[in-house]
Amino acid sequence: MDVDPILEDSRSLESLEESGLNTMIYDSSSQHSAMDTSTSLLDDESTKLYSTGLALTSAANNANNNNRRRKDNKGEYPSQRESCIKMFEHWSEQDQLEFMEHLLSRMCHYQHGHINAFLKPMLQRDFISLLPKKGLDHVAEKILSYLDGKSLRDAELVCKEWQRVIADGVLWKKLIERKVRTDPLWKGLSERRGWGQFLFKPRPGEQHPSHSYYRKMYPKIIQNIKTIEANWRMGRHNLQKINCRSETSKGVYCLQYDDSKIVSGLRDNTIKMWDRNTLQCYKVLTGHTGSVLCLQYDERVIISGSSDSTVRVWDAHTGEMTNTLIHHCEAVLHLRFTNGLLVTCSKDRSIAVWDMVSASEINLRRVLVGHRAAVNVVDFDEKYIVSASGDRTIKVWGTSTCEFVRTLNGHKRGIACLQYRDRLVVSGSSDNTIRLWDIEYGACLRILDGHEELVRCIRFDNKRIVSGAYDGKIKVWDLHAALDPRSPAGTLCLRTLVEHSGRVFRLQFDEFQIVSSSHDDTILIWDFLNCSPPDSPIPPVQAGGSSSPTSDSGLVPQAAAAAAVAPSVPPAVSPSLPPALPPSAPFMFGEARGAERAVPMPSPPPPLPSNDSMDKSIDEGQD
């Protein structure tokens, strides 16, 4: 059916009009909706501002109310505080602490800082001064007794109360006593200078000096010690000589000494005992049929080993031979004993371990075999037995099990001597060197060069190594520097001493002296304590105390007598310490660390012929 074009247009118009009307209606609705949304947002902001205003108003009102309350309660606070304090004082200490913890937990940071500033000076209290007021003087004295000399001197300057505590507690005396108990140098000095009798408990009928005596004594002891150390460094010493006057074969192969005697083993098959004061021989032990190559003694027995292949036991007091041990088939070159255990070694390449029940009952426990040449030296403690041989090796064995542990390799020729203590082994060899070893790791820590011939004997303590060689020289080495890999090799030898005219066979030393023996048939005593008059003698005891036993020279009578028999005494040397050596300054062996030369350096004497079993065994097994 045909549609009228005009009607069609009319319908289209109506459709457009309806569409436009609807659009207008929609736009109108959208405008109303947007207006409603804007109104809603304005209402929310107004609400927030209103709420904030209410909050601020409320806070201001509360502040005003609090201020009014403070003003109202200002008159009540003192009474409330007093009431609280009274209640607090009636509580137990635990309740008080708990209350304060709760109170502090409710405070702000500023309040905590204020309280901390208030408590700080209260906590820093002079308890040393307060303890005596509570009857605890002994506690204050005990605390201060742990101070060293410098700190104790500074403590005396704090206040009069501290000074009184130190004086009443005789703390300077106690400090000296502690040093004497723990330091061999202090102990030896107290015995040699005579002031040891004023320490510890006085003997019946005696009275010790006052506190001021010990206060003056301490710095003078320190000065004495500094002088001794300087004497070692500079080579200042007083020399005493014992001529053994052997009738047949000459040579002193071994020795040991204490404050009263020297016991020596000689090439003429005898053991001779010498008085330290007179330097005279007062006893000769005979029985060996060969050279006495090694010995050791304690307060009960002397045990010796000989080229006759026997070990003999002697009574230390009477000199009577009480036992003979026959086991080795060749010369017994060295031995050591302590705590019921005896270890011997021989040219027969073996090591014998013995149990010492008594002087007359010594039983063989075990024989250690492992070296390929003569075993020249042994040493041991409760953990290890250490042996050295002409086969160039040092071997380590378990003391309790007698089982082999390890071998220390490094020396180029046979090893003649060693000492072992506290993990450290120091050995001397016919390669003319000294080596330091860590026994646990088997590592060589340092090689010391300086001797021109075989190093025959060596000893060390906490400060020094002292070695003697076939070149006739004795060298003193700095142990601490030797153990420091940063120390230059040229600074390790502190001093070279030359007096023997033959090979040095054996030596022993302590803080004050070296005692050495030689193929020249002499024993030399190198005294570093009494080489010059003491620069700081101990002050005399004041009236009311015991008199000092020291002589005018500052020595105890025995030491003074020994010094009097010295064949020659060097000129007195100033006791002041030597100037410090600049790090870059060269150091010559045997030369003082200054311009002076304290020990002459003549050319070494020609070596003497020897038929010593040790000499023949040192390089056995060499290629």
C-alpha positions in Angstrom: 0.0 0.0 0.0 1.3 3.4 -1.0 2.1 5.8 1.8 1.4 9.5 1.4 4.7 11.3 1.4 3.3 14.2 3.4 1.9 11.7 6.0 5.3 10.0 6.2 7.0 13.4 6.8 4.4 14.2 9.4 5.1 11.0 11.3 8.8 11.6 11.0 8.3 15.0 12.5 6.2 13.6 15.4 8.9 11.1 16.0 11.6 13.8 16.1 9.5 16.0 18.4 8.9 13.1 20.7 12.6 12.3 20.6 13.6 16.0 21.3 11.0 16.2 24.1 12.5 13.1 25.7 16.0 14.6 25.4 14.9 17.8 27.0 13.2 15.8 29.8 16.4 13.8 30.3 18.6 16.9 30.3 16.3 18.5 32.8 16.5 15.4 35.0 20.3 15.4 34.8 20.5 19.0 35.9 18.2 18.4 38.8 20.4 15.3 39.8 23.6 17.3 39.6 22.1 20.0 41.8 21.0 17.4 44.3 24.6 15.9 44.4 26.2 19.3 44.9 23.8 20.1 47.7 24.7 16.7 49.3 28.4 17.5 49.2 28.0 20.9 50.7 25.9 19.4 53.4 28.7 16.8 54.2 31.4 19.6 54.4 29.2 21.6 56.6 28.6 18.6 58.8 32.4 18.0 59.2 33.2 21.7 59.9 30.4 21.7 62.4 31.7 18.5 64.1 35.2 19.9 64.2 34.0 23.1 65.7 32.1 21.2 68.3 35.2 19.1 69.1 37.4 22.2 69.5 34.8 23.9 71.6 34.6 20.8 73.7 38.4 20.6 74.1 38.5 24.2 75.0 35.8 23.7 77.5 37.6 20.7 78.9 40.9 22.6 79.2 39.1 25.4 80.9 37.5 22.9 83.2 40.9 21.2 83.9 42.4 24.6 84.6 39.6 25.4 86.9 40.1 21.9 88.6 43.8 22.6 89.0 43.0 25.9 90.5 40.4 24.3 92.7 42.8 21.3 93.6 45.9 23.4 94.1 45.2 23.8 97.7 44.5 20.0 98.0 47.7 18.7 96.2 50.1 19.0 99.2 47.8 17.1 101.5 47.2 14.5 98.8 50.9 14.1 98.1 51.7 13.7 101.8 49.0 11.1 102.1 50.3 9.2 99.1 53.9 9.3 100.4 52.8 7.9 103.8 50.9 5.1 102.1 54.0 4.5 99.9 56.3 4.3 102.9 54.1 1.6 104.5 54.4 -0.7 101.5 57.1 -3.3 101.1 60.0 -2.7 98.8 58.6 -5.0 96.2 55.2 -3.2 96.3 57.0 0.1 96.0 58.8 -1.1 92.9 55.7 -2.4 91.3 53.8 0.8 92.0 56.6 2.9 90.5 56.7 0.7 87.4 53.0 1.2 86.9 53.4 5.0 87.5 56.3 5.3 85.0 54.4 3.3 82.3 51.7 6.0 82.4 54.1 9.0 81.9 55.1 10.6 78.7 58.6 10.8 77.2 59.3 14.2 78.5 58.6 13.1 82.0 60.8 10.1 81.6 63.7 12.3 80.6 63.2 14.6 83.5 63.2 11.6 85.9 66.3 10.2 84.3 68.2 13.5 84.8 67.0 13.5 88.5 68.2 9.9 89.1 71.6 10.1 87.3 73.6 11.8 90.1 71.9 9.6 92.7 73.1 6.5 90.9 76.7 7.8 90.6 77.7 7.2 94.2 81.1 6.9 95.8 80.6 3.4 97.1 84.2 3.1 98.3 83.6 6.0 100.8 80.1 4.7 101.7 81.1 1.1 102.4 83.1 1.9 105.5 80.2 3.9 106.9 78.2 0.7 106.8 80.9 -1.3 108.5 82.1 -2.9 105.2 85.7 -1.7 105.2 86.9 -5.1 104.1 84.7 -4.9 101.0 86.2 -1.6 100.0 89.7 -2.9 100.6 89.0 -6.0 98.5 87.8 -4.0 95.6 90.8 -1.7 95.6 93.2 -4.7 96.1 92.7 -5.7 92.4 94.3 -2.4 91.1 97.8 -2.3 89.7 100.5 0.0 90.9 99.6 3.0 88.7 95.9 2.7 89.4 96.4 2.3 93.1 98.6 5.5 93.1 95.8 7.3 91.2 93.2 6.0 93.6 95.1 7.6 96.5 94.5 11.0 95.0 90.7 10.7 94.7 89.9 11.8 98.2 91.1 11.4 101.8 88.6 8.5 102.4 90.1 6.5 99.6 93.6 7.2 100.8 92.6 6.0 104.3 91.0 2.8 103.0 94.3 2.0 101.0 96.4 2.7 104.1 94.3 0.8 106.6 94.1 -2.1 104.2 97.9 -2.1 103.7 97.1 -2.4 100.0 100.7 -1.6 98.8 102.0 -4.5 100.8 99.3 -6.8 99.4 100.1 -5.6 95.8 103.8 -6.5 96.3 102.8 -9.9 97.8 100.6 -10.6 94.8 103.5 -9.8 92.4 105.8 -12.0 94.4 103.4 -14.9 94.2 102.8 -14.7 90.4 105.9 -13.2 88.9 109.3 -15.2 89.0 111.2 -11.9 88.6 109.6 -10.3 91.7 110.0 -13.6 93.7 113.6 -13.8 92.9 114.3 -10.2 93.5 112.6 -10.4 96.9 114.9 -13.3 97.9 118.0 -11.7 96.6 117.4 -8.2 97.9 116.2 -9.4 101.3 112.9 -7.6 101.4 110.9 -10.8 101.1 111.0 -11.2 104.9 108.7 -8.2 105.3 105.9 -9.9 103.2 103.1 -12.2 104.1 102.7 -13.2 107.8 105.4 -12.0 110.2 107.3 -14.6 112.1 106.6 -15.0 115.8 108.0 -12.1 117.7 108.5 -9.9 114.6 106.6 -6.9 113.5 106.2 -5.7 109.9 106.9 -2.1 108.9 104.2 0.5 108.4 102.1 1.1 105.3 104.3 4.0 104.2 107.3 1.6 104.0 105.6 -0.5 101.3 104.4 2.6 99.5 108.0 3.8 99.2 109.2 0.2 98.4 107.1 -0.3 95.3 108.5 2.3 93.0 112.1 1.3 94.0 111.3 -2.3 93.1 110.0 -1.2 89.7 113.3 0.8 89.2 115.3 -2.3 90.1 113.4 -4.3 87.5 114.0 -1.7 84.8 117.7 -1.7 85.6 117.9 -5.5 85.3 116.1 -5.4 81.9 118.4 -2.7 80.7 121.4 -4.9 81.8 120.2 -7.8 79.7 119.7 -5.5 76.7 123.0 -3.8 77.0 125.0 -6.9 78.1 126.1 -5.4 81.4 127.0 -8.2 83.8 129.3 -9.3 86.6 131.3 -12.4 85.6 132.3 -15.2 87.9 134.3 -18.3 86.9 134.7 -21.8 88.3 137.8 -23.7 87.1 136.9 -27.3 87.3 140.6 -28.4 87.2 139.9 -31.8 85.7 143.0 -34.0 86.0 142.5 -36.1 82.9 139.9 -35.3 80.2 138.7 -31.7 80.4 135.2 -30.5 79.7 131.9 -29.8 81.5 129.1 -31.4 79.5 126.1 -30.7 81.7 124.9 -28.7 84.7 122.0 -27.5 86.8 121.9 -24.9 89.5 119.8 -23.4 92.3 120.4 -20.6 94.8 122.8 -22.7 96.9 124.6 -25.0 94.6 125.7 -25.9 91.0 125.7 -29.6 90.0 127.9 -30.4 87.0 128.7 -33.5 84.9 132.2 -33.7 83.6 134.1 -35.5 80.9 136.4 -37.1 83.6 133.4 -39.4 84.6 132.5 -37.4 87.8 129.7 -35.3 89.1 130.9 -32.3 91.0 128.8 -30.1 93.4 129.8 -26.5 93.9 128.8 -24.0 96.6 127.2 -20.9 95.1 128.6 -18.6 97.8 132.3 -19.7 97.8 132.3 -21.3 94.3 134.2 -24.2 95.8 133.6 -27.9 95.1 132.2 -29.5 98.2 131.3 -33.0 96.9 132.3 -35.3 94.1 130.2 -38.3 93.0 132.0 -41.2 91.4 130.6 -44.3 89.8 130.3 -43.7 86.1 132.9 -45.3 83.9 132.4 -42.8 81.0 131.7 -39.1 80.5 128.7 -37.7 82.4 126.7 -36.4 79.4 123.4 -35.4 81.1 121.9 -34.9 84.6 118.9 -33.5 86.4 118.1 -33.2 90.1 115.3 -32.3 92.5 115.2 -32.1 96.3 115.5 -35.9 96.6 117.6 -37.4 93.9 120.2 -36.7 91.2 119.8 -38.8 88.0 122.7 -38.9 85.5 123.3 -40.5 82.1 126.7 -41.4 80.7 128.7 -42.6 77.7 129.0 -45.8 79.7 125.3 -46.5 78.6 124.0 -46.4 82.2 121.6 -44.2 84.1 122.5 -43.8 87.7 120.4 -42.4 90.6 122.1 -40.6 93.6 120.8 -39.3 96.9 120.8 -35.5 96.5 121.8 -35.0 100.2 124.4 -37.6 100.8 125.7 -38.2 97.3 125.3 -41.9 97.7 124.4 -43.9 94.6 121.1 -45.7 95.2 120.2 -47.2 91.8 121.6 -48.1 88.4 119.4 -48.5 85.3 120.8 -50.7 82.6 118.8 -50.7 79.4 120.5 -48.7 76.6 123.3 -50.4 74.7 125.1 -47.1 73.8 125.7 -43.7 75.4 122.8 -42.1 77.2 122.8 -38.6 75.6 119.9 -36.9 77.5 117.3 -37.4 80.2 114.3 -35.6 81.8 112.2 -36.5 84.8 109.2 -35.0 86.6 106.0 -36.2 88.4 107.1 -39.8 88.6 108.0 -40.1 84.9 111.6 -40.5 83.6 112.5 -40.3 79.9 116.0 -41.2 78.6 117.4 -41.2 75.0 120.5 -42.8 73.6 122.9 -43.1 70.8 121.2 -46.5 70.2 118.4 -44.5 68.5 115.8 -45.4 71.1 113.8 -43.5 73.8 113.0 -45.2 77.1 110.0 -44.2 79.2 110.3 -45.2 82.9 107.8 -45.1 85.8 109.5 -43.7 89.0 107.8 -45.3 92.1 110.8 -44.3 94.3 114.5 -43.7 93.9 115.1 -47.4 94.3 112.1 -48.6 92.2 112.2 -47.3 88.6 110.4 -49.6 86.1 110.7 -49.5 82.3 107.2 -48.7 80.8 107.8 -48.4 77.0 110.6 -48.1 74.4 109.9 -45.6 71.6 111.6 -46.4 68.3 111.3 -44.3 65.2 114.4 -42.2 64.7 117.0 -43.3 62.1 120.0 -41.9 64.0 121.1 -41.2 67.6 118.4 -39.4 69.7 120.3 -36.4 71.1 117.7 -34.8 73.3 114.2 -35.3 74.8 111.7 -33.1 76.6 108.1 -33.7 77.8 105.1 -32.5 79.6 101.8 -34.2 80.5 100.7 -34.2 76.9 103.7 -34.8 74.6 107.2 -36.3 74.6 109.4 -34.5 72.1 112.6 -35.9 70.8 115.3 -34.7 68.3 117.9 -36.7 66.4 120.9 -36.7 64.2 118.4 -37.7 61.4 117.4 -34.0 61.2 113.9 -34.6 62.5 111.9 -33.8 65.7 109.3 -36.4 66.6 106.3 -35.9 68.9 104.8 -38.8 70.9 101.8 -38.9 73.3 103.0 -38.9 76.9 100.2 -41.1 78.3 99.9 -43.5 75.3 103.5 -43.4 74.1 102.1 -43.4 70.5 103.7 -41.5 67.7 101.9 -38.2 66.8 103.9 -36.3 64.2 107.3 -35.3 62.8 108.6 -31.8 62.5 110.9 -31.4 59.4 113.0 -28.4 58.5 116.5 -28.6 59.8 119.1 -29.3 57.1 121.4 -31.2 59.5 121.3 -33.1 62.8 119.5 -31.5 65.8 121.6 -31.2 68.9 119.2 -29.5 71.4 115.7 -28.4 72.1 113.3 -27.2 74.7 109.5 -27.7 74.7 106.9 -25.8 76.7 103.3 -24.6 76.1 103.1 -25.6 72.4 106.4 -24.0 71.6 109.4 -26.0 70.6 112.8 -24.3 70.1 115.6 -26.4 68.6 119.2 -25.9 67.7 121.1 -27.8 65.0 124.4 -28.4 63.3 123.1 -26.4 60.4 124.0 -23.4 62.7 120.3 -22.3 63.0 117.6 -22.1 65.7 114.0 -22.9 64.8 110.8 -22.1 66.6 107.9 -24.6 66.1 104.2 -24.8 66.9 103.9 -28.4 68.2 100.2 -28.7 67.5 100.4 -27.8 63.8 104.0 -28.9 63.2 104.7 -25.5 61.6 108.1 -23.7 61.7 107.4 -20.2 63.0 110.8 -18.6 62.7 114.4 -19.4 61.8 117.2 -17.6 63.8 120.5 -17.2 62.1 123.6 -15.9 63.8 125.8 -18.7 65.2 128.7 -19.6 63.1 128.9 -23.3 64.2 126.7 -26.0 65.7 124.1 -24.8 68.2 124.7 -27.2 71.1 122.4 -25.9 73.9 119.3 -23.8 74.1 116.8 -22.6 76.7 114.0 -20.1 76.7 111.5 -18.5 79.2 108.7 -16.0 78.7 111.0 -13.2 77.4 114.2 -14.6 76.0 115.9 -17.4 74.2 119.5 -18.1 75.2 121.7 -20.3 73.0 125.2 -21.6 73.1 127.3 -23.0 70.3 130.5 -24.5 69.2 131.7 -21.1 68.1 132.2 -20.3 71.9 129.4 -17.7 71.9 126.3 -17.3 73.9 123.5 -15.4 72.2 120.4 -13.8 73.8 117.4 -13.5 71.6 114.1 -11.6 72.0 111.4 -14.3 72.1 108.4 -11.9 71.6 110.0 -10.4 68.6 111.0 -13.8 67.2 107.3 -14.9 67.4 106.2 -11.7 65.6 106.5 -12.3 61.8 106.7 -8.5 61.3 110.0 -8.2 63.3 113.1 -7.8 61.1 115.6 -10.6 61.4 118.4 -8.1 62.3 116.6 -7.0 65.5 116.1 -10.5 67.1 119.5 -11.0 68.7 119.8 -8.7 71.7 123.3 -9.6 72.8 126.2 -11.8 72.0 128.4 -12.9 75.0 131.9 -14.1 74.4 134.1 -15.3 77.3 134.4 -19.1 76.9 137.6 -20.2 75.1 136.0 -23.5 73.9 132.7 -24.9 72.7 129.7 -24.1 74.9 128.2 -27.4 75.9 125.4 -26.5 78.3 123.6 -23.5 79.8 120.8 -22.6 82.1 119.4 -19.2 83.0 116.8 -17.3 85.0 115.7 -13.7 85.3 119.0 -12.6 86.8 121.8 -14.8 85.4 123.1 -17.3 82.9 125.2 -20.2 84.0 127.2 -22.0 81.2 129.7 -24.7 80.9 132.3 -25.4 78.2 134.9 -27.6 76.7 137.4 -25.2 78.3 136.7 -26.9 81.6 135.0 -23.9 83.2 131.6 -22.8 84.5 130.8 -19.2 84.0 128.1 -17.2 85.9 126.9 -14.2 84.1 125.2 -12.0 86.7 122.9 -9.3 85.4 121.6 -8.3 88.8 124.7 -7.4 90.7 126.8 -5.9 87.9 126.6 -2.4 89.6 125.4 -0.9 92.9 121.6 -0.8 93.0 120.3 2.5 91.8 117.2 2.4 94.1 117.9 0.5 97.3 114.9 -0.4 99.4 114.4 2.2 102.1 115.4 1.3 105.6 112.7 0.2 108.0 111.5 3.0 110.3 111.7 2.7 114.0 109.4 0.1 115.4 109.9 -2.3 112.5 112.3 -5.1 111.7 115.8 -4.2 110.6 116.6 -4.8 106.9 119.1 -7.6 106.3 120.5 -6.0 103.2 124.1 -4.9 103.1 125.4 -1.4 102.2 125.4 -2.4 98.6 121.8 -3.3 98.7 122.4 -7.1 98.4 121.4 -9.8 100.8 124.5 -11.1 102.7 124.8 -14.2 100.5 124.7 -12.2 97.3 127.2 -9.8 98.7 129.6 -12.6 99.6 129.2 -14.1 96.1 130.0 -10.8 94.5 133.1 -10.4 96.7 134.8 -13.6 95.2 134.3 -12.5 91.6 137.7 -12.5 89.9 136.9 -9.2 88.1 134.2 -6.7 88.2 133.4 -4.4 85.3 133.3 -0.6 85.8 130.1 0.6 87.2 127.6 1.6 84.5 124.9 4.1 84.9 121.6 2.4 85.6 119.6 4.6 83.4 117.7 2.9 80.6 119.3 3.0 77.2 117.8 5.3 74.5 115.2 3.7 72.3 116.5 2.4 69.0 114.9 4.1 66.0 113.0 1.6 63.8 115.3 2.2 60.9 118.6 2.0 62.8 120.9 -0.9 62.0 121.6 -3.5 64.7 124.9 -5.4 64.8 125.1 -8.7 66.6 127.0 -8.4 69.9 126.8 -4.6 69.8 124.9 -2.4 72.2 121.9 -0.5 71.0 123.8 2.7 71.4 127.3 4.0 70.7 128.9 1.9 73.4 130.0 -1.7 73.1 129.4 -3.5 76.4 130.9 -6.9 75.5 134.2 -7.2 73.5 134.0 -9.2 70.3 137.3 -11.0 69.8 137.7 -13.5 67.0 136.3 -16.9 68.1 138.9 -19.4 69.4 139.8 -22.4 67.3 137.6 -25.4 68.0 139.1 -27.9 70.4 139.3 -31.6 69.5 136.6 -33.8 71.1 135.7 -37.4 71.5 132.3 -36.7 73.0 129.7 -39.3 72.2 127.2 -36.5 71.6 129.6 -34.8 69.1 129.8 -38.0 67.1 126.1 -38.6 67.1 124.6 -35.2 66.2 125.1 -35.7 62.4 124.6 -39.4 62.2 122.4 -40.4 59.4 123.3 -37.5 57.2 123.7 -38.0 53.5 
